[in-house]
Amino acid sequence: MVYLALEVENIDESVDYLKSHGIEVENIRIDEITGKRFTFFPDPDQLP
């Protein structure tokens, strides 16, 4: 499986934008090692 990671300036605004366009977004989590916040959302084929 291949993942594509995107870095954004404001994850909260980005999540709100995706949700406003009908895209389901998982809850924001914090990486235990880096302390960075992240989330996942499905691709156009609804794959994780």
PDBQT receptor file of N, H, CA, C and O in Angstrom, charges set to zero:
ATOM      1  N   MET A   1       0.842  -1.170   0.000  1.00  0.00    +0.000 N 
ATOM      2  CA  MET A   1       0.000   0.000   0.000  1.00  0.00    +0.000 C 
ATOM      3  C   MET A   1       0.891   1.239   0.000  1.00  0.00    +0.000 C 
ATOM      4  O   MET A   1       1.942   1.261   0.642  1.00  0.00    +0.000 OA
ATOM      5  N   VAL A   2       0.472   2.240  -0.707  1.00  0.00    +0.000 N 
ATOM      6  H   VAL A   2      -0.381   2.222  -1.228  1.00  0.00    +0.000 HD
ATOM      7  CA  VAL A   2       1.226   3.482  -0.821  1.00  0.00    +0.000 C 
ATOM      8  C   VAL A   2       0.453   4.599  -0.122  1.00  0.00    +0.000 C 
ATOM      9  O   VAL A   2      -0.764   4.709  -0.274  1.00  0.00    +0.000 OA
ATOM     10  N   TYR A   3       1.155   5.412   0.632  1.00  0.00    +0.000 N 
ATOM     11  H   TYR A   3       2.144   5.323   0.755  1.00  0.00    +0.000 HD
ATOM     12  CA  TYR A   3       0.536   6.561   1.285  1.00  0.00    +0.000 C 
ATOM     13  C   TYR A   3       1.154   7.836   0.732  1.00  0.00    +0.000 C 
ATOM     14  O   TYR A   3       2.331   7.870   0.372  1.00  0.00    +0.000 OA
ATOM     15  N   LEU A   4       0.352   8.865   0.672  1.00  0.00    +0.000 N 
ATOM     16  H   LEU A   4      -0.604   8.838   0.965  1.00  0.00    +0.000 HD
ATOM     17  CA  LEU A   4       0.818  10.173   0.257  1.00  0.00    +0.000 C 
ATOM     18  C   LEU A   4       0.634  11.106   1.438  1.00  0.00    +0.000 C 
ATOM     19  O   LEU A   4      -0.476  11.241   1.953  1.00  0.00    +0.000 OA
ATOM     20  N   ALA A   5       1.696  11.745   1.871  1.00  0.00    +0.000 N 
ATOM     21  H   ALA A   5       2.597  11.635   1.453  1.00  0.00    +0.000 HD
ATOM     22  CA  ALA A   5       1.624  12.665   3.007  1.00  0.00    +0.000 C 
ATOM     23  C   ALA A   5       1.674  14.102   2.502  1.00  0.00    +0.000 C 
ATOM     24  O   ALA A   5       2.452  14.438   1.608  1.00  0.00    +0.000 OA
ATOM     25  N   LEU A   6       0.833  14.939   3.090  1.00  0.00    +0.000 N 
ATOM     26  H   LEU A   6       0.201  14.666   3.816  1.00  0.00    +0.000 HD
ATOM     27  CA  LEU A   6       0.798  16.354   2.754  1.00  0.00    +0.000 C 
ATOM     28  C   LEU A   6       1.039  17.152   4.021  1.00  0.00    +0.000 C 
ATOM     29  O   LEU A   6       0.488  16.834   5.075  1.00  0.00    +0.000 OA
ATOM     30  N   GLU A   7       1.854  18.180   3.921  1.00  0.00    +0.000 N 
ATOM     31  H   GLU A   7       2.302  18.438   3.065  1.00  0.00    +0.000 HD
ATOM     32  CA  GLU A   7       2.073  19.073   5.061  1.00  0.00    +0.000 C 
ATOM     33  C   GLU A   7       1.306  20.362   4.785  1.00  0.00    +0.000 C 
ATOM     34  O   GLU A   7       1.410  20.937   3.702  1.00  0.00    +0.000 OA
ATOM     35  N   VAL A   8       0.544  20.805   5.764  1.00  0.00    +0.000 N 
ATOM     36  H   VAL A   8       0.459  20.338   6.644  1.00  0.00    +0.000 HD
ATOM     37  CA  VAL A   8      -0.243  22.027   5.630  1.00  0.00    +0.000 C 
ATOM     38  C   VAL A   8       0.136  22.989   6.755  1.00  0.00    +0.000 C 
ATOM     39  O   VAL A   8       0.648  22.579   7.796  1.00  0.00    +0.000 OA
ATOM     40  N   GLU A   9      -0.123  24.265   6.526  1.00  0.00    +0.000 N 
ATOM     41  H   GLU A   9      -0.539  24.598   5.680  1.00  0.00    +0.000 HD
ATOM     42  CA  GLU A   9       0.201  25.263   7.553  1.00  0.00    +0.000 C 
ATOM     43  C   GLU A   9      -0.733  25.179   8.749  1.00  0.00    +0.000 C 
ATOM     44  O   GLU A   9      -0.305  25.378   9.886  1.00  0.00    +0.000 OA
ATOM     45  N   ASN A  10      -2.015  24.885   8.501  1.00  0.00    +0.000 N 
ATOM     46  H   ASN A  10      -2.363  24.724   7.577  1.00  0.00    +0.000 HD
ATOM     47  CA  ASN A  10      -2.986  24.835   9.591  1.00  0.00    +0.000 C 
ATOM     48  C   ASN A  10      -3.879  23.622   9.389  1.00  0.00    +0.000 C 
ATOM     49  O   ASN A  10      -4.764  23.629   8.533  1.00  0.00    +0.000 OA
ATOM     50  N   ILE A  11      -3.644  22.584  10.178  1.00  0.00    +0.000 N 
ATOM     51  H   ILE A  11      -2.925  22.579  10.873  1.00  0.00    +0.000 HD
ATOM     52  CA  ILE A  11      -4.391  21.331   9.998  1.00  0.00    +0.000 C 
ATOM     53  C   ILE A  11      -5.871  21.512  10.323  1.00  0.00    +0.000 C 
ATOM     54  O   ILE A  11      -6.722  20.882   9.694  1.00  0.00    +0.000 OA
ATOM     55  N   ASP A  12      -6.189  22.369  11.304  1.00  0.00    +0.000 N 
ATOM     56  H   ASP A  12      -5.498  22.880  11.815  1.00  0.00    +0.000 HD
ATOM     57  CA  ASP A  12      -7.591  22.575  11.662  1.00  0.00    +0.000 C 
ATOM     58  C   ASP A  12      -8.364  23.200  10.499  1.00  0.00    +0.000 C 
ATOM     59  O   ASP A  12      -9.474  22.769  10.188  1.00  0.00    +0.000 OA
ATOM     60  N   GLU A  13      -7.785  24.204   9.864  1.00  0.00    +0.000 N 
ATOM     61  H   GLU A  13      -6.883  24.554  10.117  1.00  0.00    +0.000 HD
ATOM     62  CA  GLU A  13      -8.429  24.833   8.704  1.00  0.00    +0.000 C 
ATOM     63  C   GLU A  13      -8.549  23.840   7.551  1.00  0.00    +0.000 C 
ATOM     64  O   GLU A  13      -9.564  23.817   6.855  1.00  0.00    +0.000 OA
ATOM     65  N   SER A  14      -7.538  23.034   7.350  1.00  0.00    +0.000 N 
ATOM     66  H   SER A  14      -6.714  23.053   7.916  1.00  0.00    +0.000 HD
ATOM     67  CA  SER A  14      -7.556  22.057   6.264  1.00  0.00    +0.000 C 
ATOM     68  C   SER A  14      -8.634  21.001   6.495  1.00  0.00    +0.000 C 
ATOM     69  O   SER A  14      -9.337  20.617   5.561  1.00  0.00    +0.000 OA
ATOM     70  N   VAL A  15      -8.766  20.537   7.720  1.00  0.00    +0.000 N 
ATOM     71  H   VAL A  15      -8.194  20.849   8.479  1.00  0.00    +0.000 HD
ATOM     72  CA  VAL A  15      -9.813  19.559   8.048  1.00  0.00    +0.000 C 
ATOM     73  C   VAL A  15     -11.183  20.182   7.840  1.00  0.00    +0.000 C 
ATOM     74  O   VAL A  15     -12.069  19.546   7.267  1.00  0.00    +0.000 OA
ATOM     75  N   ASP A  16     -11.370  21.407   8.294  1.00  0.00    +0.000 N 
ATOM     76  H   ASP A  16     -10.651  21.923   8.759  1.00  0.00    +0.000 HD
ATOM     77  CA  ASP A  16     -12.654  22.094   8.102  1.00  0.00    +0.000 C 
ATOM     78  C   ASP A  16     -12.983  22.225   6.616  1.00  0.00    +0.000 C 
ATOM     79  O   ASP A  16     -14.127  22.022   6.210  1.00  0.00    +0.000 OA
ATOM     80  N   TYR A  17     -11.990  22.559   5.817  1.00  0.00    +0.000 N 
ATOM     81  H   TYR A  17     -11.061  22.724   6.147  1.00  0.00    +0.000 HD
ATOM     82  CA  TYR A  17     -12.184  22.692   4.362  1.00  0.00    +0.000 C 
ATOM     83  C   TYR A  17     -12.631  21.359   3.762  1.00  0.00    +0.000 C 
ATOM     84  O   TYR A  17     -13.598  21.311   3.002  1.00  0.00    +0.000 OA
ATOM     85  N   LEU A  18     -11.929  20.284   4.103  1.00  0.00    +0.000 N 
ATOM     86  H   LEU A  18     -11.143  20.323   4.721  1.00  0.00    +0.000 HD
ATOM     87  CA  LEU A  18     -12.289  18.977   3.565  1.00  0.00    +0.000 C 
ATOM     88  C   LEU A  18     -13.703  18.585   3.972  1.00  0.00    +0.000 C 
ATOM     89  O   LEU A  18     -14.488  18.121   3.144  1.00  0.00    +0.000 OA
ATOM     90  N   LYS A  19     -14.025  18.774   5.247  1.00  0.00    +0.000 N 
ATOM     91  H   LYS A  19     -13.387  19.151   5.919  1.00  0.00    +0.000 HD
ATOM     92  CA  LYS A  19     -15.363  18.426   5.736  1.00  0.00    +0.000 C 
ATOM     93  C   LYS A  19     -16.440  19.255   5.049  1.00  0.00    +0.000 C 
ATOM     94  O   LYS A  19     -17.522  18.743   4.761  1.00  0.00    +0.000 OA
ATOM     95  N   SER A  20     -16.159  20.528   4.784  1.00  0.00    +0.000 N 
ATOM     96  H   SER A  20     -15.280  20.944   5.018  1.00  0.00    +0.000 HD
ATOM     97  CA  SER A  20     -17.144  21.396   4.129  1.00  0.00    +0.000 C 
ATOM     98  C   SER A  20     -17.414  20.960   2.691  1.00  0.00    +0.000 C 
ATOM     99  O   SER A  20     -18.412  21.359   2.091  1.00  0.00    +0.000 OA
ATOM    100  N   HIS A  21     -16.516  20.137   2.142  1.00  0.00    +0.000 N 
ATOM    101  H   HIS A  21     -15.705  19.813   2.629  1.00  0.00    +0.000 HD
ATOM    102  CA  HIS A  21     -16.692  19.610   0.793  1.00  0.00    +0.000 C 
ATOM    103  C   HIS A  21     -17.139  18.145   0.819  1.00  0.00    +0.000 C 
ATOM    104  O   HIS A  21     -17.010  17.431  -0.175  1.00  0.00    +0.000 OA
ATOM    105  N   GLY A  22     -17.661  17.710   1.960  1.00  0.00    +0.000 N 
ATOM    106  H   GLY A  22     -17.766  18.291   2.768  1.00  0.00    +0.000 HD
ATOM    107  CA  GLY A  22     -18.237  16.375   2.077  1.00  0.00    +0.000 C 
ATOM    108  C   GLY A  22     -17.253  15.244   2.219  1.00  0.00    +0.000 C 
ATOM    109  O   GLY A  22     -17.617  14.086   2.014  1.00  0.00    +0.000 OA
ATOM    110  N   ILE A  23     -16.012  15.543   2.565  1.00  0.00    +0.000 N 
ATOM    111  H   ILE A  23     -15.717  16.484   2.732  1.00  0.00    +0.000 HD
ATOM    112  CA  ILE A  23     -14.993  14.505   2.721  1.00  0.00    +0.000 C 
ATOM    113  C   ILE A  23     -14.893  14.127   4.197  1.00  0.00    +0.000 C 
ATOM    114  O   ILE A  23     -14.688  14.981   5.059  1.00  0.00    +0.000 OA
ATOM    115  N   GLU A  24     -15.043  12.828   4.469  1.00  0.00    +0.000 N 
ATOM    116  H   GLU A  24     -15.209  12.134   3.769  1.00  0.00    +0.000 HD
ATOM    117  CA  GLU A  24     -14.918  12.356   5.847  1.00  0.00    +0.000 C 
ATOM    118  C   GLU A  24     -13.450  12.378   6.248  1.00  0.00    +0.000 C 
ATOM    119  O   GLU A  24     -12.585  11.908   5.509  1.00  0.00    +0.000 OA
ATOM    120  N   VAL A  25     -13.181  12.926   7.418  1.00  0.00    +0.000 N 
ATOM    121  H   VAL A  25     -13.883  13.308   8.019  1.00  0.00    +0.000 HD
ATOM    122  CA  VAL A  25     -11.813  13.031   7.924  1.00  0.00    +0.000 C 
ATOM    123  C   VAL A  25     -11.767  12.408   9.311  1.00  0.00    +0.000 C 
ATOM    124  O   VAL A  25     -12.625  12.682  10.151  1.00  0.00    +0.000 OA
ATOM    125  N   GLU A  26     -10.761  11.565   9.549  1.00  0.00    +0.000 N 
ATOM    126  H   GLU A  26     -10.065  11.343   8.866  1.00  0.00    +0.000 HD
ATOM    127  CA  GLU A  26     -10.610  10.966  10.873  1.00  0.00    +0.000 C 
ATOM    128  C   GLU A  26     -10.232  12.041  11.892  1.00  0.00    +0.000 C 
ATOM    129  O   GLU A  26      -9.776  13.125  11.528  1.00  0.00    +0.000 OA
ATOM    130  N   ASN A  27     -10.424  11.729  13.155  1.00  0.00    +0.000 N 
ATOM    131  H   ASN A  27     -10.794  10.849  13.451  1.00  0.00    +0.000 HD
ATOM    132  CA  ASN A  27     -10.009  12.652  14.216  1.00  0.00    +0.000 C 
ATOM    133  C   ASN A  27      -8.515  12.912  14.120  1.00  0.00    +0.000 C 
ATOM    134  O   ASN A  27      -7.740  12.027  13.756  1.00  0.00    +0.000 OA
ATOM    135  N   ILE A  28      -8.123  14.126  14.448  1.00  0.00    +0.000 N 
ATOM    136  H   ILE A  28      -8.752  14.844  14.744  1.00  0.00    +0.000 HD
ATOM    137  CA  ILE A  28      -6.700  14.494  14.456  1.00  0.00    +0.000 C 
ATOM    138  C   ILE A  28      -6.010  13.753  15.595  1.00  0.00    +0.000 C 
ATOM    139  O   ILE A  28      -6.510  13.700  16.719  1.00  0.00    +0.000 OA
ATOM    140  N   ARG A  29      -4.861  13.187  15.280  1.00  0.00    +0.000 N 
ATOM    141  H   ARG A  29      -4.456  13.230  14.367  1.00  0.00    +0.000 HD
ATOM    142  CA  ARG A  29      -4.053  12.469  16.274  1.00  0.00    +0.000 C 
ATOM    143  C   ARG A  29      -2.694  13.140  16.397  1.00  0.00    +0.000 C 
ATOM    144  O   ARG A  29      -2.336  13.996  15.587  1.00  0.00    +0.000 OA
ATOM    145  N   ILE A  30      -1.950  12.750  17.402  1.00  0.00    +0.000 N 
ATOM    146  H   ILE A  30      -2.240  12.055  18.060  1.00  0.00    +0.000 HD
ATOM    147  CA  ILE A  30      -0.595  13.277  17.603  1.00  0.00    +0.000 C 
ATOM    148  C   ILE A  30       0.393  12.114  17.506  1.00  0.00    +0.000 C 
ATOM    149  O   ILE A  30       0.249  11.107  18.201  1.00  0.00    +0.000 OA
ATOM    150  N   ASP A  31       1.385  12.260  16.648  1.00  0.00    +0.000 N 
ATOM    151  H   ASP A  31       1.502  13.077  16.084  1.00  0.00    +0.000 HD
ATOM    152  CA  ASP A  31       2.416  11.241  16.503  1.00  0.00    +0.000 C 
ATOM    153  C   ASP A  31       3.235  11.177  17.791  1.00  0.00    +0.000 C 
ATOM    154  O   ASP A  31       3.714  12.199  18.282  1.00  0.00    +0.000 OA
ATOM    155  N   GLU A  32       3.390   9.982  18.325  1.00  0.00    +0.000 N 
ATOM    156  H   GLU A  32       3.001   9.152  17.926  1.00  0.00    +0.000 HD
ATOM    157  CA  GLU A  32       4.103   9.801  19.596  1.00  0.00    +0.000 C 
ATOM    158  C   GLU A  32       5.579  10.178  19.520  1.00  0.00    +0.000 C 
ATOM    159  O   GLU A  32       6.162  10.605  20.516  1.00  0.00    +0.000 OA
ATOM    160  N   ILE A  33       6.176  10.026  18.361  1.00  0.00    +0.000 N 
ATOM    161  H   ILE A  33       5.702   9.679  17.552  1.00  0.00    +0.000 HD
ATOM    162  CA  ILE A  33       7.608  10.274  18.225  1.00  0.00    +0.000 C 
ATOM    163  C   ILE A  33       7.897  11.734  17.877  1.00  0.00    +0.000 C 
ATOM    164  O   ILE A  33       8.757  12.363  18.494  1.00  0.00    +0.000 OA
ATOM    165  N   THR A  34       7.178  12.272  16.888  1.00  0.00    +0.000 N 
ATOM    166  H   THR A  34       6.480  11.761  16.387  1.00  0.00    +0.000 HD
ATOM    167  CA  THR A  34       7.476  13.629  16.429  1.00  0.00    +0.000 C 
ATOM    168  C   THR A  34       6.665  14.703  17.142  1.00  0.00    +0.000 C 
ATOM    169  O   THR A  34       7.047  15.873  17.154  1.00  0.00    +0.000 OA
ATOM    170  N   GLY A  35       5.543  14.300  17.734  1.00  0.00    +0.000 N 
ATOM    171  H   GLY A  35       5.233  13.350  17.723  1.00  0.00    +0.000 HD
ATOM    172  CA  GLY A  35       4.666  15.269  18.384  1.00  0.00    +0.000 C 
ATOM    173  C   GLY A  35       3.821  16.057  17.391  1.00  0.00    +0.000 C 
ATOM    174  O   GLY A  35       3.106  16.980  17.780  1.00  0.00    +0.000 OA
ATOM    175  N   LYS A  36       3.897  15.698  16.106  1.00  0.00    +0.000 N 
ATOM    176  H   LYS A  36       4.478  14.948  15.790  1.00  0.00    +0.000 HD
ATOM    177  CA  LYS A  36       3.131  16.404  15.079  1.00  0.00    +0.000 C 
ATOM    178  C   LYS A  36       1.713  15.850  14.999  1.00  0.00    +0.000 C 
ATOM    179  O   LYS A  36       1.469  14.664  15.217  1.00  0.00    +0.000 OA
ATOM    180  N   ARG A  37       0.792  16.749  14.680  1.00  0.00    +0.000 N 
ATOM    181  H   ARG A  37       0.990  17.713  14.503  1.00  0.00    +0.000 HD
ATOM    182  CA  ARG A  37      -0.608  16.375  14.525  1.00  0.00    +0.000 C 
ATOM    183  C   ARG A  37      -0.847  15.864  13.109  1.00  0.00    +0.000 C 
ATOM    184  O   ARG A  37      -0.261  16.379  12.157  1.00  0.00    +0.000 OA
ATOM    185  N   PHE A  38      -1.707  14.851  12.962  1.00  0.00    +0.000 N 
ATOM    186  H   PHE A  38      -2.184  14.432  13.735  1.00  0.00    +0.000 HD
ATOM    187  CA  PHE A  38      -1.992  14.286  11.646  1.00  0.00    +0.000 C 
ATOM    188  C   PHE A  38      -3.391  13.684  11.627  1.00  0.00    +0.000 C 
ATOM    189  O   PHE A  38      -4.016  13.468  12.665  1.00  0.00    +0.000 OA
ATOM    190  N   THR A  39      -3.854  13.425  10.421  1.00  0.00    +0.000 N 
ATOM    191  H   THR A  39      -3.346  13.600   9.577  1.00  0.00    +0.000 HD
ATOM    192  CA  THR A  39      -5.144  12.773  10.229  1.00  0.00    +0.000 C 
ATOM    193  C   THR A  39      -5.114  12.001   8.924  1.00  0.00    +0.000 C 
ATOM    194  O   THR A  39      -4.150  12.082   8.164  1.00  0.00    +0.000 OA
ATOM    195  N   PHE A  40      -6.162  11.261   8.674  1.00  0.00    +0.000 N 
ATOM    196  H   PHE A  40      -6.945  11.194   9.292  1.00  0.00    +0.000 HD
ATOM    197  CA  PHE A  40      -6.314  10.509   7.427  1.00  0.00    +0.000 C 
ATOM    198  C   PHE A  40      -7.671  10.813   6.822  1.00  0.00    +0.000 C 
ATOM    199  O   PHE A  40      -8.632  11.094   7.537  1.00  0.00    +0.000 OA
ATOM    200  N   PHE A  41      -7.744  10.755   5.490  1.00  0.00    +0.000 N 
ATOM    201  H   PHE A  41      -6.963  10.526   4.908  1.00  0.00    +0.000 HD
ATOM    202  CA  PHE A  41      -9.022  10.864   4.791  1.00  0.00    +0.000 C 
ATOM    203  C   PHE A  41      -8.931   9.994   3.547  1.00  0.00    +0.000 C 
ATOM    204  O   PHE A  41      -7.836   9.731   3.050  1.00  0.00    +0.000 OA
ATOM    205  N   PRO A  42     -10.094   9.537   3.034  1.00  0.00    +0.000 N 
ATOM    206  CA  PRO A  42     -10.079   8.602   1.906  1.00  0.00    +0.000 C 
ATOM    207  C   PRO A  42      -9.750   9.274   0.577  1.00  0.00    +0.000 C 
ATOM    208  O   PRO A  42      -9.928  10.479   0.402  1.00  0.00    +0.000 OA
ATOM    209  N   ASP A  43      -9.265   8.456  -0.346  1.00  0.00    +0.000 N 
ATOM    210  H   ASP A  43      -9.120   7.477  -0.203  1.00  0.00    +0.000 HD
ATOM    211  CA  ASP A  43      -9.013   8.943  -1.703  1.00  0.00    +0.000 C 
ATOM    212  C   ASP A  43     -10.340   8.969  -2.477  1.00  0.00    +0.000 C 
ATOM    213  O   ASP A  43     -11.369   8.578  -1.925  1.00  0.00    +0.000 OA
ATOM    214  N   PRO A  44     -10.342   9.415  -3.728  1.00  0.00    +0.000 N 
ATOM    215  CA  PRO A  44     -11.601   9.473  -4.491  1.00  0.00    +0.000 C 
ATOM    216  C   PRO A  44     -12.325   8.135  -4.644  1.00  0.00    +0.000 C 
ATOM    217  O   PRO A  44     -13.533   8.103  -4.878  1.00  0.00    +0.000 OA
ATOM    218  N   ASP A  45     -11.584   7.031  -4.513  1.00  0.00    +0.000 N 
ATOM    219  H   ASP A  45     -10.603   7.057  -4.323  1.00  0.00    +0.000 HD
ATOM    220  CA  ASP A  45     -12.196   5.704  -4.594  1.00  0.00    +0.000 C 
ATOM    221  C   ASP A  45     -12.636   5.199  -3.221  1.00  0.00    +0.000 C 
ATOM    222  O   ASP A  45     -13.013   4.037  -3.068  1.00  0.00    +0.000 OA
ATOM    223  N   GLN A  46     -12.582   6.086  -2.224  1.00  0.00    +0.000 N 
ATOM    224  H   GLN A  46     -12.276   7.030  -2.348  1.00  0.00    +0.000 HD
ATOM    225  CA  GLN A  46     -12.963   5.784  -0.842  1.00  0.00    +0.000 C 
ATOM    226  C   GLN A  46     -12.033   4.772  -0.173  1.00  0.00    +0.000 C 
ATOM    227  O   GLN A  46     -12.433   4.085   0.767  1.00  0.00    +0.000 OA
ATOM    228  N   LEU A  47     -10.801   4.683  -0.653  1.00  0.00    +0.000 N 
ATOM    229  H   LEU A  47     -10.475   5.241  -1.416  1.00  0.00    +0.000 HD
ATOM    230  CA  LEU A  47      -9.798   3.840   0.002  1.00  0.00    +0.000 C 
ATOM    231  C   LEU A  47      -9.071   4.697   1.036  1.00  0.00    +0.000 C 
ATOM    232  O   LEU A  47      -8.860   5.891   0.823  1.00  0.00    +0.000 OA
ATOM    233  N   PRO A  48      -8.692   4.086   2.148  1.00  0.00    +0.000 N 
ATOM    234  CA  PRO A  48      -8.036   4.882   3.212  1.00  0.00    +0.000 C 
ATOM    235  C   PRO A  48      -6.673   5.439   2.803  1.00  0.00    +0.000 C 
ATOM    236  O   PRO A  48      -6.021   6.118   3.595  1.00  0.00    +0.000 OA
TER     237      PRO A  48
